[in-house]
Amino acid sequence: MPTPPICQSCGMPLHEEKNWGTNADNSTTTEFCKFCFQNGKFTDQNLTMEKIIENSITMSKKLWMPEDKAREIALKTIPNLRRWKK
């Protein structure tokens, strides 16, 4: 089974269509999740990579992941996503 796409802004797995973002024409995109991208725009235009890393760690901890593991994954993944890659 192929690996599901992940949001290219926050790294959230996009297993289900209900979590996909939307383009300007209201079609869905598997490039970004609905929390990061709606109607063809990022939901938070001023979001920084540092802030999304902290948000990711917070959410992972709520899902019972130890903070050190959550931080390791976030720091490894998020800087390499399309939105943040330089």
C-alpha positions as CSV (number, residue, x, y, z in Angstrom):
1,M,0.0,0.0,0.0
2,P,1.5,3.4,-0.9
3,T,2.3,5.9,1.7
4,P,-0.5,8.6,1.9
5,P,0.5,12.1,1.0
6,I,1.2,14.6,3.8
7,C,0.4,18.3,4.0
8,Q,3.3,20.2,2.5
9,S,2.8,22.9,5.1
10,C,2.3,21.1,8.4
11,G,3.1,17.4,7.7
12,M,-0.3,16.1,8.6
13,P,-1.0,12.7,6.9
14,L,-3.8,13.1,4.4
15,H,-5.4,9.7,4.7
16,E,-8.9,10.9,4.2
17,E,-10.4,13.3,1.6
18,K,-12.3,15.2,4.4
19,N,-8.9,16.5,5.5
20,W,-7.7,17.7,2.0
21,G,-7.4,21.5,1.4
22,T,-9.3,23.3,-1.4
23,N,-8.1,25.2,-4.4
24,A,-9.6,28.6,-5.5
25,D,-12.1,26.7,-7.8
26,N,-13.2,24.6,-4.7
27,S,-11.6,21.4,-6.0
28,T,-9.6,19.4,-3.5
29,T,-5.8,19.2,-3.2
30,T,-3.8,16.5,-1.6
31,E,-0.8,18.9,-1.4
32,F,-2.1,20.7,1.7
33,C,-4.6,19.9,4.5
34,K,-7.8,21.9,5.2
35,F,-6.3,23.5,8.2
36,C,-3.5,25.0,6.2
37,F,-5.0,25.7,2.8
38,Q,-8.6,26.8,1.9
39,N,-9.9,28.4,-1.3
40,G,-6.5,28.4,-2.9
41,K,-4.8,30.3,0.0
42,F,-2.9,29.5,3.1
43,T,-5.2,30.0,6.1
44,D,-2.5,31.8,8.0
45,Q,-0.4,33.9,5.6
46,N,1.9,35.0,8.5
47,L,2.6,31.6,9.8
48,T,6.3,30.9,10.3
49,M,8.1,27.6,10.1
50,E,9.1,27.9,13.7
51,K,5.5,28.3,14.8
52,I,4.3,25.3,12.7
53,I,7.0,23.2,14.3
54,E,5.8,24.2,17.8
55,N,2.2,23.6,16.8
56,S,3.2,20.1,15.5
57,I,5.0,19.3,18.7
58,T,2.0,20.4,20.8
59,M,-0.5,18.3,18.7
60,S,1.8,15.2,18.8
61,K,2.1,15.5,22.6
62,K,-1.8,15.5,22.8
63,L,-1.7,12.3,20.8
64,W,0.5,10.8,23.5
65,M,3.8,11.1,21.8
66,P,6.8,12.0,24.0
67,E,7.9,15.6,23.5
68,D,11.5,14.6,22.5
69,K,10.2,12.3,19.8
70,A,7.6,14.8,18.6
71,R,10.4,17.5,18.3
72,E,12.7,15.1,16.5
73,I,10.1,14.3,13.9
74,A,8.9,17.9,13.5
75,L,12.5,19.2,13.0
76,K,13.3,16.5,10.5
77,T,10.1,16.8,8.5
78,I,8.7,20.3,8.4
79,P,11.8,22.2,7.0
80,N,11.7,19.8,4.0
81,L,8.0,20.4,3.1
82,R,7.3,22.4,0.0
83,R,6.0,25.5,1.8
84,W,9.2,25.8,3.9
85,K,11.9,24.5,1.6
86,K,14.3,27.2,0.5
